[in-house]
Amino acid sequence: MAEALEEAQAAALRGEVPVGAVLVDPTGRIVARAGNRTRERSDPTAHAEMLVIREACAARQNERLPGHDLYVTLEPCAMCAAAIAAARIARVYYGASDVKSGGVAHGACVFDHPQSHHAPEVYDGFSAAEAEAMLRAFFASRR
């Protein structure tokens, strides 16, 4: 999660919402890392989770990432949760909960839906205090 927090900090320095993600293969090796880039790319789908999934799938030349673990600083939204399910990621570890836009434990609860093709193991609260502090500071500086 430390690497995901580094990516979140880098995103904040670029003026992006500070969310970072790291994808780890079954051997424990980091295969992709990213922070949000929605503003930089003028792309509403350029969330950190989407970027690491795209990068890892392209490198593997496969749309599936079985056995992989995703570490992300904020609870994935419904869009990202659907991509996680489609990619068949094994486990998701996230930091801060997102009661407004979350798609895992809040809101859409994508993995609990009967139409979800896959439900990864989900673990929350990892480095939550650090992730929450980063998000609070970012939004406070814009108000």
C-alpha atoms as an extended CHARMM CRD file, in Angstrom:
* protein
*
       143  EXT
         1         1  MET       CA              0.0000000000        0.0000000000        0.0000000000  PROA      1               0.0000000000
         2         2  ALA       CA              2.9830000000        2.2970000000        0.5020000000  PROA      2               0.0000000000
         3         3  GLU       CA              3.5790000000        2.3270000000       -3.2610000000  PROA      3               0.0000000000
         4         4  ALA       CA             -0.0950000000        3.1200000000       -3.9210000000  PROA      4               0.0000000000
         5         5  LEU       CA              0.1500000000        6.0450000000       -1.4860000000  PROA      5               0.0000000000
         6         6  GLU       CA              3.2220000000        7.2920000000       -3.3920000000  PROA      6               0.0000000000
         7         7  GLU       CA              1.1950000000        7.1970000000       -6.6140000000  PROA      7               0.0000000000
         8         8  ALA       CA             -1.6420000000        9.0850000000       -4.9030000000  PROA      8               0.0000000000
         9         9  GLN       CA              0.7840000000       11.7760000000       -3.7510000000  PROA      9               0.0000000000
        10        10  ALA       CA              2.1860000000       12.0930000000       -7.2740000000  PROA      10              0.0000000000
        11        11  ALA       CA             -1.3750000000       12.4490000000       -8.5980000000  PROA      11              0.0000000000
        12        12  ALA       CA             -2.0610000000       15.2490000000       -6.1200000000  PROA      12              0.0000000000
        13        13  LEU       CA              1.0940000000       17.0650000000       -7.2380000000  PROA      13              0.0000000000
        14        14  ARG       CA             -0.2590000000       16.9050000000      -10.8140000000  PROA      14              0.0000000000
        15        15  GLY       CA             -3.5420000000       18.4500000000       -9.6310000000  PROA      15              0.0000000000
        16        16  GLU       CA             -5.4160000000       15.1520000000       -9.8140000000  PROA      16              0.0000000000
        17        17  VAL       CA             -7.5720000000       13.6800000000       -7.0660000000  PROA      17              0.0000000000
        18        18  PRO       CA             -5.0030000000       11.7720000000       -4.9880000000  PROA      18              0.0000000000
        19        19  VAL       CA             -5.8210000000        8.1510000000       -5.6630000000  PROA      19              0.0000000000
        20        20  GLY       CA             -3.0840000000        5.6220000000       -6.3560000000  PROA      20              0.0000000000
        21        21  ALA       CA             -3.1330000000        1.9690000000       -7.3240000000  PROA      21              0.0000000000
        22        22  VAL       CA             -0.6280000000       -0.8430000000       -7.5990000000  PROA      22              0.0000000000
        23        23  LEU       CA             -1.2470000000       -4.2330000000       -9.2140000000  PROA      23              0.0000000000
        24        24  VAL       CA              0.7690000000       -7.2170000000       -7.9820000000  PROA      24              0.0000000000
        25        25  ASP       CA              1.1070000000      -10.5350000000       -9.8210000000  PROA      25              0.0000000000
        26        26  PRO       CA              0.8350000000      -13.9560000000       -8.1340000000  PROA      26              0.0000000000
        27        27  THR       CA              4.5990000000      -13.9720000000       -7.4210000000  PROA      27              0.0000000000
        28        28  GLY       CA              4.3340000000      -10.6890000000       -5.4860000000  PROA      28              0.0000000000
        29        29  ARG       CA              5.9370000000       -8.5570000000       -8.2060000000  PROA      29              0.0000000000
        30        30  ILE       CA              4.4500000000       -5.1270000000       -8.9840000000  PROA      30              0.0000000000
        31        31  VAL       CA              3.3430000000       -5.2550000000      -12.6170000000  PROA      31              0.0000000000
        32        32  ALA       CA              1.6460000000       -1.8580000000      -12.8550000000  PROA      32              0.0000000000
        33        33  ARG       CA              1.3330000000        1.3120000000      -10.8160000000  PROA      33              0.0000000000
        34        34  ALA       CA             -0.5420000000        4.5390000000      -11.4530000000  PROA      34              0.0000000000
        35        35  GLY       CA             -2.2840000000        7.5260000000       -9.9860000000  PROA      35              0.0000000000
        36        36  ASN       CA             -5.3860000000        9.2490000000      -11.2850000000  PROA      36              0.0000000000
        37        37  ARG       CA             -4.9160000000       11.0480000000      -14.6060000000  PROA      37              0.0000000000
        38        38  THR       CA             -8.4770000000       12.0900000000      -15.4930000000  PROA      38              0.0000000000
        39        39  ARG       CA             -7.6820000000       15.7940000000      -15.8470000000  PROA      39              0.0000000000
        40        40  GLU       CA             -4.3270000000       15.3090000000      -17.5520000000  PROA      40              0.0000000000
        41        41  ARG       CA             -5.8410000000       13.0080000000      -20.1790000000  PROA      41              0.0000000000
        42        42  SER       CA             -9.2820000000       14.6430000000      -20.3170000000  PROA      42              0.0000000000
        43        43  ASP       CA            -10.5790000000       11.1320000000      -19.7410000000  PROA      43              0.0000000000
        44        44  PRO       CA            -13.1690000000       10.3850000000      -17.0570000000  PROA      44              0.0000000000
        45        45  THR       CA            -12.1280000000        6.7210000000      -17.1160000000  PROA      45              0.0000000000
        46        46  ALA       CA             -8.4550000000        7.3920000000      -16.3080000000  PROA      46              0.0000000000
        47        47  HSD       CA             -8.8300000000        6.3390000000      -12.6770000000  PROA      47              0.0000000000
        48        48  ALA       CA             -5.7550000000        4.7560000000      -11.0930000000  PROA      48              0.0000000000
        49        49  GLU       CA             -7.4090000000        1.3170000000      -11.0280000000  PROA      49              0.0000000000
        50        50  MET       CA             -8.3510000000        1.4600000000      -14.7020000000  PROA      50              0.0000000000
        51        51  LEU       CA             -4.8430000000        2.5290000000      -15.6800000000  PROA      51              0.0000000000
        52        52  VAL       CA             -3.1240000000       -0.3500000000      -13.8750000000  PROA      52              0.0000000000
        53        53  ILE       CA             -5.6070000000       -2.8790000000      -15.2370000000  PROA      53              0.0000000000
        54        54  ARG       CA             -5.0680000000       -1.6090000000      -18.7900000000  PROA      54              0.0000000000
        55        55  GLU       CA             -1.2940000000       -1.6430000000      -18.4360000000  PROA      55              0.0000000000
        56        56  ALA       CA             -1.1390000000       -5.1470000000      -16.9650000000  PROA      56              0.0000000000
        57        57  CYS       CA             -3.5750000000       -6.6030000000      -19.4950000000  PROA      57              0.0000000000
        58        58  ALA       CA             -1.6260000000       -5.0540000000      -22.3720000000  PROA      58              0.0000000000
        59        59  ALA       CA              1.6570000000       -6.4400000000      -21.0150000000  PROA      59              0.0000000000
        60        60  ARG       CA              0.1540000000       -9.9150000000      -20.6170000000  PROA      60              0.0000000000
        61        61  GLN       CA             -1.7800000000       -9.6410000000      -23.8900000000  PROA      61              0.0000000000
        62        62  ASN       CA             -4.7730000000      -10.9990000000      -22.0010000000  PROA      62              0.0000000000
        63        63  GLU       CA             -7.9470000000       -9.3940000000      -20.6710000000  PROA      63              0.0000000000
        64        64  ARG       CA             -7.8200000000      -11.4890000000      -17.4960000000  PROA      64              0.0000000000
        65        65  LEU       CA             -5.5680000000      -11.0630000000      -14.4580000000  PROA      65              0.0000000000
        66        66  PRO       CA             -6.2910000000      -14.1130000000      -12.2810000000  PROA      66              0.0000000000
        67        67  GLY       CA             -4.2640000000      -14.3700000000       -9.1120000000  PROA      67              0.0000000000
        68        68  HSD       CA             -3.4120000000      -10.6640000000       -9.1360000000  PROA      68              0.0000000000
        69        69  ASP       CA             -3.8690000000       -8.3450000000       -6.1590000000  PROA      69              0.0000000000
        70        70  LEU       CA             -4.9330000000       -4.7190000000       -6.4750000000  PROA      70              0.0000000000
        71        71  TYR       CA             -3.9230000000       -2.1700000000       -3.8400000000  PROA      71              0.0000000000
        72        72  VAL       CA             -5.7510000000        1.1460000000       -4.1020000000  PROA      72              0.0000000000
        73        73  THR       CA             -5.8890000000        4.0860000000       -1.7210000000  PROA      73              0.0000000000
        74        74  LEU       CA             -9.6370000000        4.7130000000       -2.1060000000  PROA      74              0.0000000000
        75        75  GLU       CA            -12.5820000000        2.3470000000       -2.3760000000  PROA      75              0.0000000000
        76        76  PRO       CA            -13.0920000000        1.6920000000       -6.1050000000  PROA      76              0.0000000000
        77        77  CYS       CA            -16.0840000000        3.3340000000       -7.7700000000  PROA      77              0.0000000000
        78        78  ALA       CA            -18.6850000000        1.2650000000       -9.6280000000  PROA      78              0.0000000000
        79        79  MET       CA            -16.8520000000        1.6790000000      -12.9660000000  PROA      79              0.0000000000
        80        80  CYS       CA            -13.5720000000        0.4540000000      -11.5110000000  PROA      80              0.0000000000
        81        81  ALA       CA            -15.2590000000       -2.3480000000       -9.5870000000  PROA      81              0.0000000000
        82        82  ALA       CA            -16.8480000000       -3.5930000000      -12.8180000000  PROA      82              0.0000000000
        83        83  ALA       CA            -13.4270000000       -3.5600000000      -14.5240000000  PROA      83              0.0000000000
        84        84  ILE       CA            -11.9050000000       -5.4130000000      -11.5580000000  PROA      84              0.0000000000
        85        85  ALA       CA            -14.5950000000       -8.0900000000      -11.8790000000  PROA      85              0.0000000000
        86        86  ALA       CA            -14.1590000000       -8.3150000000      -15.6570000000  PROA      86              0.0000000000
        87        87  ALA       CA            -10.3930000000       -8.7280000000      -15.2540000000  PROA      87              0.0000000000
        88        88  ARG       CA            -10.9530000000      -11.4580000000      -12.6480000000  PROA      88              0.0000000000
        89        89  ILE       CA             -8.5790000000       -9.8350000000      -10.1490000000  PROA      89              0.0000000000
        90        90  ALA       CA             -8.2780000000      -12.1170000000       -7.1110000000  PROA      90              0.0000000000
        91        91  ARG       CA             -8.0340000000       -9.6550000000       -4.2490000000  PROA      91              0.0000000000
        92        92  VAL       CA             -8.6480000000       -5.9450000000       -3.6760000000  PROA      92              0.0000000000
        93        93  TYR       CA             -7.0750000000       -4.0790000000       -0.7660000000  PROA      93              0.0000000000
        94        94  TYR       CA             -8.2030000000       -0.4970000000       -0.3120000000  PROA      94              0.0000000000
        95        95  GLY       CA             -7.5380000000        2.3050000000        2.1200000000  PROA      95              0.0000000000
        96        96  ALA       CA            -10.2020000000        4.9580000000        2.5610000000  PROA      96              0.0000000000
        97        97  SER       CA            -13.8860000000        4.1710000000        2.2330000000  PROA      97              0.0000000000
        98        98  ASP       CA            -15.8920000000        6.2680000000       -0.2200000000  PROA      98              0.0000000000
        99        99  VAL       CA            -19.4500000000        6.6400000000        1.0350000000  PROA      99              0.0000000000
       100       100  LYS       CA            -20.2760000000        9.1010000000       -1.7530000000  PROA      100             0.0000000000
       101       101  SER       CA            -18.9340000000        7.3210000000       -4.8340000000  PROA      101             0.0000000000
       102       102  GLY       CA            -17.7580000000        3.8880000000       -3.7270000000  PROA      102             0.0000000000
       103       103  GLY       CA            -18.8360000000        0.8280000000       -5.6440000000  PROA      103             0.0000000000
       104       104  VAL       CA            -17.5990000000       -1.9610000000       -3.3870000000  PROA      104             0.0000000000
       105       105  ALA       CA            -18.9220000000       -1.4740000000        0.1600000000  PROA      105             0.0000000000
       106       106  HSD       CA            -21.0910000000        1.5620000000       -0.6190000000  PROA      106             0.0000000000
       107       107  GLY       CA            -23.3970000000        2.6090000000       -3.4230000000  PROA      107             0.0000000000
       108       108  ALA       CA            -23.6830000000        0.0460000000       -6.1990000000  PROA      108             0.0000000000
       109       109  CYS       CA            -21.8570000000       -2.7600000000       -4.3150000000  PROA      109             0.0000000000
       110       110  VAL       CA            -20.8860000000       -4.2020000000       -7.7030000000  PROA      110             0.0000000000
       111       111  PHE       CA            -19.3760000000       -7.4510000000       -6.4230000000  PROA      111             0.0000000000
       112       112  ASP       CA            -22.5740000000       -8.3130000000       -4.5400000000  PROA      112             0.0000000000
       113       113  HSD       CA            -24.7490000000       -7.8980000000       -7.6140000000  PROA      113             0.0000000000
       114       114  PRO       CA            -25.9870000000      -11.1230000000       -9.2720000000  PROA      114             0.0000000000
       115       115  GLN       CA            -24.8090000000       -9.8240000000      -12.6600000000  PROA      115             0.0000000000
       116       116  SER       CA            -21.2120000000       -9.5550000000      -11.4890000000  PROA      116             0.0000000000
       117       117  HSD       CA            -19.2250000000      -12.2690000000      -13.2450000000  PROA      117             0.0000000000
       118       118  HSD       CA            -16.5800000000      -12.3660000000      -10.5370000000  PROA      118             0.0000000000
       119       119  ALA       CA            -16.2500000000      -11.2030000000       -6.9480000000  PROA      119             0.0000000000
       120       120  PRO       CA            -12.7150000000      -10.7660000000       -5.6370000000  PROA      120             0.0000000000
       121       121  GLU       CA            -11.7990000000      -11.0290000000       -1.9980000000  PROA      121             0.0000000000
       122       122  VAL       CA            -12.0130000000       -7.4980000000       -0.5690000000  PROA      122             0.0000000000
       123       123  TYR       CA            -10.0450000000       -6.0920000000        2.3560000000  PROA      123             0.0000000000
       124       124  ASP       CA            -10.5510000000       -2.5000000000        3.4840000000  PROA      124             0.0000000000
       125       125  GLY       CA             -8.9020000000       -0.0310000000        5.8300000000  PROA      125             0.0000000000
       126       126  PHE       CA             -5.2870000000       -0.4920000000        4.7250000000  PROA      126             0.0000000000
       127       127  SER       CA             -3.4430000000        2.7670000000        5.4260000000  PROA      127             0.0000000000
       128       128  ALA       CA             -6.8750000000        4.3870000000        5.6050000000  PROA      128             0.0000000000
       129       129  ALA       CA             -5.7510000000        7.2530000000        7.8520000000  PROA      129             0.0000000000
       130       130  GLU       CA             -2.9960000000        8.2750000000        5.4330000000  PROA      130             0.0000000000
       131       131  ALA       CA             -5.2520000000        8.0170000000        2.3890000000  PROA      131             0.0000000000
       132       132  GLU       CA             -8.0500000000        9.9600000000        4.0830000000  PROA      132             0.0000000000
       133       133  ALA       CA             -5.6450000000       12.6980000000        5.2210000000  PROA      133             0.0000000000
       134       134  MET       CA             -4.3020000000       13.0750000000        1.6920000000  PROA      134             0.0000000000
       135       135  LEU       CA             -7.8150000000       13.3570000000        0.2520000000  PROA      135             0.0000000000
       136       136  ARG       CA             -8.9330000000       15.8510000000        2.9370000000  PROA      136             0.0000000000
       137       137  ALA       CA             -5.8700000000       18.0490000000        2.3540000000  PROA      137             0.0000000000
       138       138  PHE       CA             -6.3580000000       17.9650000000       -1.4030000000  PROA      138             0.0000000000
       139       139  PHE       CA            -10.0140000000       19.0060000000       -1.2770000000  PROA      139             0.0000000000
       140       140  ALA       CA             -9.4690000000       21.5490000000        1.5210000000  PROA      140             0.0000000000
       141       141  SER       CA             -6.8970000000       23.3280000000       -0.6750000000  PROA      141             0.0000000000
       142       142  ARG       CA             -9.5470000000       23.7150000000       -3.3850000000  PROA      142             0.0000000000
       143       143  ARG       CA            -12.3180000000       25.1540000000       -1.2140000000  PROA      143             0.0000000000
